[in-house]
């Protein structure tokens, strides 16, 4: 068989997904073993047989792999030529490796000429060709996944067009049922793709687009129903058109991310303060290596770029006078330190010093510290203002007033409260813009931009929905429509609260690394009951199922930490055990995200067992503390301690109970996380009763304020993945199951 023309198989082989990367790891390991095998003039028969087995194993595995690739090529004709060429090269490389590792008949008398690596360069060439061609096959196969997502999007768009044009409830029921099923399929495909992406920035963009789709799907349902019920209402039509337009944009954005199209949907991130600080510090620290270089204006130029970006804060109408003065003073201090730094550097140059002088080291340290202080002040301003807005919304929500005014049929009151909501929207949009400066990571910046866009879009939609209800105050559909838009607003506020915690973690260097020393129990101590258990990882759908309650663990563990920070006596047993419980709960939260040191379900169950034991020790400490109390205080505390004791025992028994099968394992995971959440909620209620009478530490700063505005810490927080009921049960992605009750009522509405 003639060899096809050799193309450049290495072109365009960037590995962008974790699945492709993980598939290549075993092959790379085996080939590396062959290439790096010690070259000796003589090898034992046992060594030769072992090498031959590895070579044959590689050849057989490649043969099976190529068979799958060729089958894919037959099903997808557009990939036939490329896939066929890559499979041909992979098979040829596999056969070459098998030949090079086959010693042939072993001589009775060892001879120096008997060596499998007499052609080492041939082995290296074959290995390179094999890796290149196998990677090519995997990348081509990955195109099929992309093609499936694009095809799913196209189906959704076609159905969306039909849905937008319906004029009767009967047609709407039929088409929306089809639309819901197609959205579920699209959600599964894009969710798997999001989890598989290696690029964190793309994952964040995908998560933001999918969050928009989730919210818009529910809005689309109620907005369409309202338009059908009130076809002559202009505000209802405007609302519906806006939802359909946003749905289309989100669908296009998902596909652009997957196909890496360079279009208008690319999220353009503004230049941030954090980036400017990093650039300036890099420039400052590089002066150590530039003592013999010519004078450079890089330090001054980068500092001025940093100061220029602070104008977003000083020019903001929502920045207080004292905060503005503090920012300007820190900018002036940074300039002064920069001048001293350049003076020290110039002196070191004039003395032709070969090493950094002490004066220059001090100047470098002062310059870095001054911009760090500036960044912290800006962080304090942005996060503090966001926390204040969240509290204001909880105390004086214009949404409640809008609902009441609409239900009363009072357009004047709706217009008044709409202006209040618009002012709040402008403040939130401006604050999200400031938060982008202090996020510290690109994924969090993307989340900020998403929040900014969401507030900007949903605000006017709430006003339109309220105007529709004011015109038709007796319409249940119009009221339901306003409720859905208000829920989307509240959901985004909850996302901002979580975002503030994440931004704080980045500033303090705690992101993804919170007291990791407690994340896994010591080997042997708790392994007795789990030796026969099979460690498995959660798949993408299972991770999505536990994502909500995982986020609650994140919030509750932070709340426990914040409460304990107020205690002066940090060495108390109650404090130490509570901190340990919160830390391990945080690690369980990381597990729900596929991060941290808990990699498998077995790790999670071991962690749950350790956590239950820590909880039991906390109960013992609380019982000792209760002896200091009398009367009702003691009775109330002991009642809560007994409940905590029951939860600890429940968690311990559940963690130690062996299960078999995927479904049972996931139920055990879900139960462990739910029980841990209940424990944290109860501990939060217990701690204030155990706090010493001495004055606490300084009041909680604005950085910890999201807890202040949340009315109930046990209430699930929405984050754009899926929705949990109060009992922790999950609705399908994009809340499709929630549509059933709406669809069931459409026939009744039609008949009415």
N, C-alpha and C positions, 0 to 999 in steps of 0.2 A: 504494500500500500504506500502510495507516494505521500510524502510529508507535505502538509499544507504550508503555505508561505508563513514564515515566522514573523508575527507582529510583535509589537512591544507590549508584552503582557503586564508590565509593571505600571503602565500608564493608567491613571484613574482608579487605582486600587486602594484608595484611602478607606480604612475601616471605620465606619461611622456608627455601628451598632454593637451592643455587648454580645448578642447572640453569635455574630460572625466571629468576634474575638474569642469567645469561649470555645467555639467549634475548632479553631485552629490550634489551641493550646496543646492538646494531646499529640497532634501531629508534629508540632515544633519540638516537643519534648523527645519524641522518639528519634527524629532526625538528628537532633543535637547529640543524643547518645551515640549515634553511629559515627558522626563526624568527629566528635571529641574523644573517641576511643583511643587509648594509648597505643602508639605504634611500637610494636616489638617485632624483632626479626622472627621470633617463634611464638606460636600461640598454642595453648592446649586444645585438645579436641573439644572439651567442654566449652571453652570460650568461643571456638568457631561455631559450634552448634547454637550457642546463645545468640551470637551475632546474626547467624542465618535466620533464626526464628524471628528476630526483630525485623530484619529485612523483608521476610515473607509476610509478616503481619502488616507492615506498611503497604506492601503490594496488594494484599487481599483487601485491606480497608480502602485503598484508593480505587480498586476495581468496583467495590460496592458503591462507593461515593460517585464514581463516574457513571454507573448505571442509573443512579437517581438523576444525575445531571442530564443525561441523554433523554430520559423520560420527560423531564421538564421541557427540554428543547422541542420534543415532539408535540407537546401540548401548547407551546407558545412559539409560534412560527417566527415572530419578530426577533426572538433570541436564538434562532436555530444556528446561524452561522457562527456567532460569537461563542455560544455555549459549546457547539461541536468542536471548535478549535481548542477551546480551553480544556475540554474533556480529553481530546486527543493528546494534548501535551501532558496532562496529568497522568494518563495511562502510560505514556512513553517513559515519563520520569519514574513512575512506580516500578515498571519493568526493569529499568536501568539499575535502580537501587537493589532490586531482588537479585539481579545478575552479579552486581559488585559484592554483595554479601554472601554469595554462594561459593564456598571454598572448593566445591567439587569433591571427588573421592580423596579422603584423607590418607596421606602416605603413612606406611607403617614406621619408617624411619623419618623423623622430623627433618625437614629441609628448610634452609633459610629462604628459599624461594616461595614457600607456602605462606602467603599472607593475603588476606582479603583486601587490604588497602594498598595494594601495589599501584592502584590508580586512584590516589586520594583526590586529585584535581577533578577527576570524572565524578566522584561521589559528591563533591561540593557543587559542581554544575548541576547534577541531577537534583540535588536537594533544593537549590535555588529555583530551578524550573518547576519542581513539584509544589513548593510553597506558593510561587507566583500563580500557577495555573489553578490550584485549589482555591486560592483567594479569589481569583477571577470568577470561578464557578459560583462561589458563595455570594459575591457582589452581584452577579447577574441574577441569582435566585432572589436576592433582596429586592431587585427591581420589580419582581412579581408582587411582593407585598405592597410596594408603593402603588403598583397598578391596581391592586384590589381596593386600596383606600381611595384612589381617584375614581374608580368605577362606582364605589359606594357613595361618594360625594355627588357624582353625576345623577345617580338614582334619586338621592334626596332632593337635588335641585329641581328635577323634573316634577316630582311630587309636590314640591313647594310651589311651583308655578301653578299647578292645578288647584292647590289649596287656596292660593291667593284669589282665584277667579270664581270660587264657588258662590252660589247665590241662594242655596237652600240648606237647611239643617241636615236633611237626609244625605245629600252629597258630601257635606262637611264631615259627618260621622264616618262615612265610608273611607274618604280620602285621608282623614286624620289618623284613622286606625292603621292604614298602610304606612303613613308618614312616621308614626310612632315606632313601628317595627323596623323601618329602615334606619331611624336614628339610633335605635339600640344596636344594630349591626355596626353602624358607623362608630358608635361609642366604643365598642369592644375592639375594633381594629385600631382606632387612634389611641386608645388607652394602652394597648399592648405596644404600639410603636413608641409612645411617649416613654414607657418604662425601659424600652430597649435602647433608646438613644444614649450615646456617650456624652454628647455636648450638653452641659448643664444649661447653657443659654437657650438652646433650642427646646430643651425640656420645659423650661420656664415659659417660653412663648407658647408652646403647645398647651400647657396647663391653663394659661390665660385664655386662649382661644376656646378650649373645651369648656371652661367655666362660663364663657359668654353663651355658648350653645345650650348649656344646661338651663341657664336663666331664661334665655330667649324662647326655648321650647315651651315652657309654661306660660310665658307672656303671650306667645303666639296663639296658644289655645284660647285664653280668655279674651284677648284683643279681637280675635276673629269672631268669637261668639257674640261679643258686644256689638261688633259691626253688623252682624247678621240680624241681631235683635233690634238695633236702631240704625237702619241703613241711611237715614237722612241726617245723622249726627256728624258734623264736620270734625269735631275733636276726636271722635271714635275712629274715623277714617285715618286721620293723621297719625294717631297712635298705632294703628295696625300697620300702616305703611312703614313707619319707623322701625317696628319690630322685624318685619320681613327684610328690610334693608340691612339691618344689623346682623340678622341670621345669615344672609348671603355673604356678607363681609367676613364673618367668622369662619364659614365653610371654606372660603377662598384662602384665608390665612392659614388654616390647618394644612391644606394641600400645598400651599407655597412653602411651608416649613418642611413638609415631607419630601417634596420634589426639589427643594433648595432653589426655587425660582427667585430671581432678583426683581421683585416687583414693589409696588407701593405698599404692600402689606408688611414689609420689613420694619420691625420695631427700631426706630432711630432713637438711641439713648442720648440724652443731653450730656455735655461734659460735666462731670461731677466734682465736688470738692474733694472726695476721697481720692480720685484719680490724680487731681492736682497736687494733693499732699504727697502721694507716693512719688510722683515725678520730681517734686522739689527735694524730697529727702534723698532720692537716688542721686540727684545732681550734687547735693551737698556732700554726701558721703564719698562721691567719686573724686572730690578734691584731694583726698589722701594720695591718690595715684597720679595726680596731675601737677606735682610740685615742679617738674621740669618742663611743663607745657607752657604755651603762651597764654596770656590772660584770656579768660572766657567770660562772656556775659550771660551764660546759661543760667546761673543761679538767680541773678536779678530778674531775668526774663520769666523764668518759671514762677518766681514769687509773685510778680505782678499779675501773671495769669491766674494764680490762686486767689489773690486779693480781688481781682475783677469778678471772679465767680461768687464771692461773698456778697456782691451787690444784690443778688437775688434775695438775700436775707435782709439787708439794710434798706432796700427799696420796697420791700413788701409792706403793705398798709397794716398787716396784722402782726408785725414785729413791734414789741413794746419799746418805749424810749430807752429804758435802762439796758435792755438786751442789745439794742442797736449801738449804744455807747460802748458796751462791753466788747462787741465784735470789732468796732473801729479801733478801740484801744489795743486789742490783741493783734490786729493787722499792723498797727504802728510799731508794736513791740517786735513783731516778726521782721519788719523792715530794718529796725535798729540792730537786731541780732545778725541779720544778713550783712549789713555794712561792717560790723565787727568781724564777722567771719572772713569777708573778702580782704579786710585789712590784715588779719593774721595770716592769711594765705599768701598775700603779697610779700609780707615780711619774710615768711619761710622761703619764698622764691629768691628774694634778694640775698639771703644768707646761703643760698644754694644748698639747703638742707636736703639730705638724702632720706631722712625719716620724718614722720609727722611730729611736730613739736607739741608740747603739753598745751600751750596756748591755743594752737589750732584745734586740738582734740576737744578742748573745753568749748571753743566757739562752735564746732560742729554739733556737739551735744546740745548746746543752748538753742541753736537754730532749729534742730529737729524737735526739741521740746516745745518751742514756741508755736510751731505749726500744729503739733499734737494738741496743745491747749486750745488753739483756735478751732480745730476740728471738733473737740469735745464741747466747746461752747455752742457751735452751730448744731451739733447733735442734740444738745439740751434744748435749744430753741425749737427745732423742728419737731422732735418727739414730744416735748412738753406741750406745744401748741396742739398737736394731734390728740393727745390725751385730754386736753381741756375741751376740745370740740366733741369728743366722745361723751364726756360727762354732761356737757351742755345738751346734747341730743337726748340723753337718757332723762334729763330733768325737764327739758322744755321741747319735746318733740313736736315739730309742726305737722308731722304725719297724722297724729291723733286728731289734731284740730282740723286738718283737711278732710279726713274721713267724716268727722261729725258735721262739718259745714256742707259737704256734699250730700250726706244722708238727709240733711234738713232742707235741701233744695235752695241753698243760699249762695248764689253766684258771687255776690259782693264779698262775703266772708271767704269764699274759695280764692278770690283774687288777692285778698289781703294776706292769707296764709301762704299763698303761692309765692308772694314776694319774700316772705320769711324763709321759705324753703330754698328759693333761688339764692338768697344771701348765704345760707348755710352751704349750698352747693359750691358757690364761688370760693368760700373759705376752705372747703375740703379739697377742691381742685388745686388751689394755690398751695395748700399744705402738702399735698402729695408731690407737687413739683419740688418743694424744699426737701422732702424726705428722700427723693432720688439722689440728692447731693450727698447724703450721709449714710446710704445703705451699706456701702463697702463691698458688695458683690454684684455682678451683673444680673444673676437671677432675681435678686431682691429689687434691683432697679426696674426690671421688667414688670415685676409684681406691682411696684408703685405706679408705673405708667398705666398698667391695666386698671388699677383702682381709680386713677385720675380720669381715664376715659369713661369708666363705668359711671362715676358720679356725674360727669358732664352729660352723658346720654340719658340716664334714667331720671334725672331731675325733671327735665321738661316733659318726659313721658308720664310721670306721676301727676304733674299739673294737668295734662290733657285728660288723664283718666278721672281726676277729680272734677274737672269741668263737665265731663260726660255724666257723671253721677249727679252733679248739681242740676243738670237739665232733665234727668230721669231718676229722681230720688227713690222711686219705688222699684227700680230695676235691680233684681238680685244679681243679674249677670254683670251689670255695671259696678256694683259694689264688690263682687268677687274679683273683677278686673283690677280695681284700685288696690285691693288687698294684695294681689300678686305682685304688683309693682312696688308697693311699700315693703313687702317681704324681701324683694331683691335689694332694695336700698339698705334695709337692716342687715341683710346677709353681708353686703359689702362693708358695712361698718364693723361687723364682727371680724371680717378678714383683715381689716386695717389694725384691729386690736392685736391679732396674732402677728401681723407684720411688725408691729412695734417691738414685740418680744424678740423676734428674729433679728431685728436691727440692733437691739441691745446686746444680744449674744455675740454678734459679729464684732461690735466695738470692744467688748470685754474678752474676746478671744475664746468664747465658750461654745461657739456653734459646732454642734455635732460631737462635742468632747466634754460632756458634763460629768465630772467625777467618774471617769472610766474605770477606776480601780475597783468599783463595785459591780461592774457590768456582768461579770461571770463568776460563779462560785468556784472554789478551788476543786481541782480534779480529785475525785475519790470520795469527797465528803457526802455528795448528794447523788452520786452516780449509781448507787446500788439498785434503785428501782427503775432505772431507765436504760440499763445496758442492752436490753432486748429491743428497745424502741429504735425506730429508723428515723434518723434526722432528715427532715425535708425542708425545703424553702417554700414560702407562699408564692403562688403564681400572681400574675397581674390582677386578675379578677378578685382573688382573695385579699390582696393588699388593698384594693379599692373598697372592699366590704368593711375592713377594719380601720380604714383611714380616719373616719369621723371620730370614733371613740378614742383612737390614738391621739388625735388633736386635743381631745378633752384631757387626756393624761398629761399632755404637754402644758396646758394651761393650769391644771390643778397642781402639778408638781412645782411650777413657778410660783403659784400662789402660796403653797406651803413654805417654799424658800423665803418668799417675801415676808411672810408672817414671822418666821423664825429669826429673820434679820433684826427684828425689833427687840429681841430678847437680849438683855445685857449678859446673862450668864450662859455663854455658848457651850459650856462643858456639861450642862445638865443632861441627865440620861434621857429625858423626854425630848430634848432638842436633838441629841445625837441620833436616837432611833428614828425620829421623824425625818431628819435629813437623809438618813440612809434609805428609808422607804420612798421618799420623793425622788432620790437619785435613781433608784432601781426602776421606779415607774417611768422616769424619763428615758431610761434605756429601752424599756418596753415600747415607748412611743417611737424611738428611733427604729426599732424592729418593724413597726407597721409601715415605715417609709422605706424599708430595705436598706437602712443605714446602721451604723454602730457596730458593736462587737457581738451582738446577738444575731447570728447568721441563719440559724435553723430553728425549727419548732422545738427541737430538743433543748437548744440553748434557752429558749423562752421559758420552757417548763421548769428548767433548773433555776432560772432567775426567779420565777414565780414562787418556787419552794423556798428559796433564800429570803425573798421578800416576806413571805408568810411568817417565817421564823423571826424576822426583824419586827414584824407587826406584833407577834406574841410577846416579844421582849418589851415593846412599847406599852402593851397592855399591862404588863407587870409593873413598869415604872409608873404608869398612871394610877394603878391601884395603890401603890405606896404613897403617891402624892395625895390621893383622896383622903388619907388619914389625917391630913392637915385641915380638912374641911368639915363642916357640920351642917346638919339640917338639909334644906332643899338643895343647896349647892352640891353637897356630897351625893345626894340621891340622883340629881340630874346628871352629874359626871359619871357615876357608876352605871347608869342606864345606857349611856353612850358607849362606855368601855365594853359593856357586855355585848352590844351590837358589833363593835369592832372585833371582839374576840371571836364571835360567830363567823364574821367575814374572813378572818385570818385562817380559821380552821377549814372553812369552805374552800379557800384558795389552796391550802396545803393538801387537802384530800384530792381536789381536782388535779393538782399538779402531779400527784403520785399515782393516780389511777391510770393504768395502761389502756390505750385505745388502739384500734386497728382500722385502717381505711382512711382515705383522704377526707371524706365528709366528717367522720368522727374526730379526726385530728383538727380540722378547722373549727369545729364546734368547741373543742377543748381550748383552742387558742382564743376564740371569741369570749368564752366564759372566763378565762383567766384575766383578760384585759378588762372585761366588764366588772369583775369582782374587785380588781385593783382600783378602778375608777371609783367605785362605791367606798372603798377604804379611804382614799384620798379625800373624798367629799366629807366623810365622817371626821377624819383627822382635822380638817379645816374648821369644823364646828367645835371640836374639843379643845384645840390649842388656846383660844382666847380665855377659856375658863381656868387654864393652868398657868397663865402668864403671871410672873411675880408682880407685886404691887409697885416695885421700883419703876422709875420713869423708863420708858422704852427709848430705843435709839431714835434718831431723828425721824421725823415723819416720812412716810413713803414719798420718794421723789416722783417727779412727773414721769420718769422712765418706767415706773412700776404701776402706772395708773390705770391700765385697762381693767384691772379687777374692780376699780372703784365704780365704774359705770355699769358693769354687768350685773343685772338684778339677781341672777341665780347661777352659781358656778357649775351646777349640774346640767344646765341647758346646753344641748349640743350646739356647736358653732359651725356655721356653713363655710365651706372653703372651695366650692366650685367643683367637687368631685361627685358626690352623691349626697342624699339627704337621709338623716336618721330620725325616726320618731323618738318621743321621749323615753320609750322603753328600750331604745337602742337598736330596734330592728331596721333593716336597710330597705330602701326603695331602690328599684333598678336604676342604672345610670340614666341621666337626663330625666329622672323622675317619671319614667314612662308608666309605671304601675299606678302612680297617682292620677293618671289620666282616666283610669277606668271609671271612677265615680263621676267625673265630668261627662264622659262619653255616655254613660248610662242615662244621664238626665237630658241628653240632647233630643231624644225622640219625644219626650214629654214636652220639652220647650217647643218643638216643632208643631205638635198637636195643639198646644195652647195658642 
